[in-house]
Amino acid sequence: MVAQLYYGAHAASGPRPTLEADTDGAALPTLRVRGRSVMALVIAPEPPFTDWFATLDEQMRRSASFFADRPVVVDLGAVLESAGRDAIPVALEGLEERGLRVIGAEGVEPNALARTRWARLPTSLRGRDVAQAPQDDPPAAPSAPSLLVDRPVRSGQSIVFEEGDIIVVGAVASGAEVIAGGSIHVYGALRGRALAGLKTAAGARIFCRRMEAELVGVDQLYRTAEHWGPDLHGRAVQVRCDRGALQISALD
């Protein structure tokens, strides 16, 4: 489906004239008129409408920004020739139902719209056409899901989120566990167990402000408190995989 861009004058073009009126000698306010050019899409519906509107719906779904808030001039020549005057309101109403802003028509004489609610639709807008095919909107970048836990995790609690990262605003108590498909961020003391990378594997990491954990693990690698020594105890650390080994390093 190809739409055309239509550049035309929506109001009088050229310099801004100043109009003054005088009635019985009384001075009236100055009336200023400005010219403005608008850019519109020219869309030409074609019978059978079921197939044509199905194509339009698909294109609007794929290129929503192309059609959003654009004025539309409807070329009704093919509708009049193939289906007659009675089909003209059907085509116009179908476009209106899809939220398109119809500002004018072409390909028909004004009497073709007579005795319809479209009778006042302009049919003689002037402009120049620029062919343009609607481009598909770029796909939205997938966002990595995360779970925000805005309170401490108490002893005996288990927080599991296999779809992505877990962010804990507070401490993770001894006897509690946090298990994430991605990384784990603990803005407090980590005293329980933290297992990261169920989904992202070795790319996951564990961050905490105070390392007092019973056990930490990334992917399938685990370490317990007795295996990282007193030098890291109580410090801000990150836990990550590095060439098949679990590495714990201080951040402060």
C-alpha positions as CSV (number, residue, x, y, z in Angstrom):
1,M,0.0,0.0,0.0
2,V,1.5,3.4,-1.0
3,A,0.2,6.7,0.4
4,Q,1.0,10.1,-1.0
5,L,2.0,13.1,0.8
6,Y,0.1,16.2,-0.2
7,Y,1.4,19.6,0.3
8,G,-1.3,22.2,0.1
9,A,-2.7,25.4,1.5
10,H,-5.2,24.9,4.2
11,A,-5.9,28.6,4.5
12,A,-5.1,31.5,2.2
13,S,-1.5,31.6,1.2
14,G,0.8,34.5,0.6
15,P,1.4,37.6,2.7
16,R,-0.8,38.4,5.7
17,P,-3.4,40.9,4.7
18,T,-5.0,43.3,7.2
19,L,-8.7,43.6,6.9
20,E,-10.5,46.6,8.4
21,A,-14.2,47.2,8.6
22,D,-16.2,50.4,9.3
23,T,-19.9,50.4,10.1
24,D,-21.5,53.7,10.6
25,G,-18.2,55.3,11.3
26,A,-17.4,53.0,14.2
27,A,-13.9,51.6,14.1
28,L,-13.7,47.8,14.4
29,P,-10.8,45.7,15.6
30,T,-8.2,44.7,12.9
31,L,-8.6,41.2,11.5
32,R,-5.4,39.5,10.6
33,V,-5.4,36.4,8.3
34,R,-2.3,34.2,7.9
35,G,-1.5,31.7,5.2
36,R,-0.4,28.2,6.2
37,S,0.7,25.1,4.3
38,V,-0.2,21.7,5.6
39,M,1.1,18.2,4.7
40,A,-1.6,15.6,4.2
41,L,-1.7,12.0,3.1
42,V,-3.6,11.1,0.0
43,I,-5.3,7.7,0.4
44,A,-7.3,6.1,-2.4
45,P,-9.8,3.4,-1.2
46,E,-10.6,0.6,-3.7
47,P,-13.5,-1.9,-3.8
48,P,-13.8,-4.5,-2.5
49,F,-13.6,-2.6,0.8
50,T,-13.2,-5.7,3.0
51,D,-9.8,-6.5,1.5
52,W,-8.7,-2.9,1.1
53,F,-9.5,-2.0,4.7
54,A,-7.8,-5.2,6.0
55,T,-4.6,-4.1,4.2
56,L,-5.0,-0.6,5.7
57,D,-5.4,-2.0,9.2
58,E,-2.3,-4.1,8.9
59,Q,-0.3,-1.1,7.6
60,M,-1.5,1.1,10.4
61,R,-0.5,-1.5,12.9
62,R,3.0,-1.7,11.5
63,S,3.5,2.0,10.8
64,A,1.4,3.7,13.4
65,S,3.6,6.8,13.6
66,F,3.3,7.3,9.9
67,F,-0.5,7.8,10.1
68,A,-0.7,9.4,13.6
69,D,-2.3,12.9,13.5
70,R,-1.8,13.3,9.7
71,P,-4.6,15.1,7.8
72,V,-6.0,12.9,5.0
73,V,-7.3,13.8,1.6
74,V,-9.3,10.9,0.1
75,D,-9.1,10.1,-3.6
76,L,-12.6,8.8,-4.3
77,G,-12.1,8.3,-8.1
78,A,-11.8,4.6,-8.0
79,V,-14.7,4.2,-5.6
80,L,-17.0,6.3,-7.8
81,E,-16.0,4.5,-11.0
82,S,-16.2,0.9,-9.6
83,A,-19.0,1.1,-7.0
84,G,-20.9,4.3,-7.6
85,R,-22.0,7.2,-5.5
86,D,-23.6,5.0,-2.8
87,A,-20.2,3.5,-1.8
88,I,-18.6,6.9,-1.2
89,P,-20.0,7.4,2.4
90,V,-18.9,3.8,3.2
91,A,-15.3,4.5,2.2
92,L,-15.2,7.8,4.2
93,E,-16.8,6.4,7.3
94,G,-14.4,3.4,7.2
95,L,-11.5,5.8,7.3
96,E,-13.1,7.9,10.1
97,E,-13.7,4.8,12.2
98,R,-10.0,4.2,12.1
99,G,-9.2,7.6,13.6
100,L,-8.0,9.2,10.3
101,R,-8.5,12.9,10.0
102,V,-10.2,13.4,6.7
103,I,-9.9,17.1,5.6
104,G,-10.9,16.8,1.9
105,A,-11.7,14.7,-1.1
106,E,-10.6,14.5,-4.7
107,G,-11.6,12.6,-7.8
108,V,-15.3,13.5,-7.4
109,E,-17.4,16.6,-8.0
110,P,-19.1,18.3,-5.0
111,N,-22.5,16.9,-6.0
112,A,-21.3,13.4,-5.4
113,L,-21.3,14.2,-1.6
114,A,-24.6,16.0,-1.7
115,R,-27.2,14.8,0.8
116,T,-24.6,13.1,2.9
117,R,-22.9,14.3,6.1
118,W,-19.8,14.8,4.0
119,A,-21.5,17.4,1.8
120,R,-19.3,20.2,3.2
121,L,-16.0,18.3,2.6
122,P,-13.7,20.3,0.3
123,T,-13.2,18.7,-3.1
124,S,-10.9,21.2,-4.7
125,L,-7.8,21.4,-2.4
126,R,-4.7,22.2,-4.4
127,G,-1.2,21.0,-3.8
128,R,1.6,18.9,-5.2
129,D,2.0,15.2,-4.6
130,V,5.1,13.4,-3.3
131,A,5.1,9.7,-3.4
132,Q,6.0,8.0,-0.2
133,A,5.6,4.5,1.1
134,P,4.9,4.1,4.8
135,Q,7.8,2.6,6.7
136,D,7.3,0.0,9.4
137,D,7.9,1.4,12.9
138,P,11.2,0.1,14.3
139,P,10.6,-2.7,16.8
140,A,10.8,-1.6,20.4
141,A,14.0,-2.7,22.1
142,P,13.3,-5.5,24.4
143,S,13.6,-4.5,28.1
144,A,15.2,-6.8,30.6
145,P,12.6,-7.5,33.3
146,S,13.5,-7.0,36.9
147,L,11.8,-7.4,40.3
148,L,12.1,-4.6,42.8
149,V,11.8,-5.7,46.5
150,D,11.5,-2.4,48.4
151,R,11.9,-3.9,51.9
152,P,14.3,-6.1,53.7
153,V,14.0,-9.9,53.1
154,R,13.4,-11.5,56.5
155,S,14.8,-14.9,57.7
156,G,12.8,-17.8,56.2
157,Q,11.7,-15.8,53.2
158,S,12.5,-16.9,49.6
159,I,12.4,-14.4,46.8
160,V,12.5,-16.2,43.4
161,F,12.4,-14.4,40.0
162,E,13.6,-16.5,37.1
163,E,12.8,-13.9,34.4
164,G,15.5,-11.4,35.2
165,D,17.2,-9.3,37.9
166,I,16.3,-8.9,41.5
167,I,16.9,-5.6,43.3
168,V,16.5,-5.6,47.1
169,V,16.3,-2.2,48.8
170,G,17.4,-3.3,52.3
171,A,19.1,-6.3,53.9
172,V,18.8,-10.0,53.2
173,A,18.7,-11.7,56.6
174,S,20.4,-14.8,57.6
175,G,18.2,-17.8,56.7
176,A,16.6,-15.9,53.7
177,E,17.4,-16.6,50.1
178,V,17.2,-14.6,46.8
179,I,17.2,-16.5,43.5
180,A,17.3,-14.7,40.2
181,G,17.4,-15.5,36.5
182,G,19.7,-12.6,36.0
183,S,21.8,-10.5,38.5
184,I,21.1,-9.7,42.1
185,H,21.5,-6.2,43.6
186,V,21.3,-5.9,47.4
187,Y,21.3,-2.3,48.7
188,G,22.1,-3.4,52.3
189,A,23.8,-6.3,54.1
190,L,23.6,-9.7,52.4
191,R,23.5,-12.2,55.2
192,G,21.5,-15.1,53.7
193,R,21.9,-17.0,50.4
194,A,22.0,-15.4,46.9
195,L,21.9,-17.4,43.7
196,A,22.1,-15.6,40.4
197,G,22.2,-16.6,36.7
198,L,19.4,-19.2,36.4
199,K,18.7,-17.7,33.0
200,T,21.6,-15.6,32.0
201,A,24.2,-18.1,33.3
202,A,27.8,-16.8,33.6
203,G,26.8,-13.3,32.5
204,A,25.0,-12.6,35.8
205,R,26.5,-10.9,38.9
206,I,25.8,-10.3,42.5
207,F,26.3,-6.9,44.1
208,C,25.9,-6.1,47.8
209,R,26.8,-3.2,50.1
210,R,27.9,-5.5,53.0
211,M,29.1,-9.0,52.4
212,E,28.0,-11.3,55.3
213,A,26.4,-14.1,53.2
214,E,26.0,-17.7,54.1
215,L,26.3,-18.7,50.4
216,V,26.6,-17.0,47.0
217,G,26.4,-18.6,43.6
218,V,26.4,-17.6,39.9
219,D,25.3,-20.1,37.3
220,Q,26.5,-23.4,38.8
221,L,29.4,-22.1,40.8
222,Y,29.0,-21.6,44.6
223,R,31.0,-20.4,47.5
224,T,30.3,-20.3,51.2
225,A,31.5,-17.9,53.9
226,E,34.5,-19.9,54.9
227,H,35.9,-19.8,51.3
228,W,36.3,-16.1,50.8
229,G,38.1,-15.2,54.1
230,P,37.9,-12.2,56.6
231,D,39.3,-9.7,54.1
232,L,36.0,-9.4,52.2
233,H,33.6,-9.8,55.2
234,G,31.5,-6.7,55.8
235,R,32.6,-5.0,52.6
236,A,30.8,-3.9,49.4
237,V,31.6,-6.6,46.8
238,Q,30.6,-8.0,43.5
239,V,30.4,-11.7,42.7
240,R,31.0,-12.9,39.1
241,C,32.2,-15.8,37.0
242,D,35.6,-15.5,35.4
243,R,37.0,-18.2,33.2
244,G,35.1,-21.0,35.0
245,A,35.8,-19.8,38.5
246,L,33.7,-17.7,40.9
247,Q,35.4,-14.5,41.7
248,I,34.5,-12.2,44.7
249,S,36.1,-8.7,44.6
250,A,35.7,-5.6,46.8
251,L,34.1,-2.5,45.4
252,D,35.3,-0.1,48.0
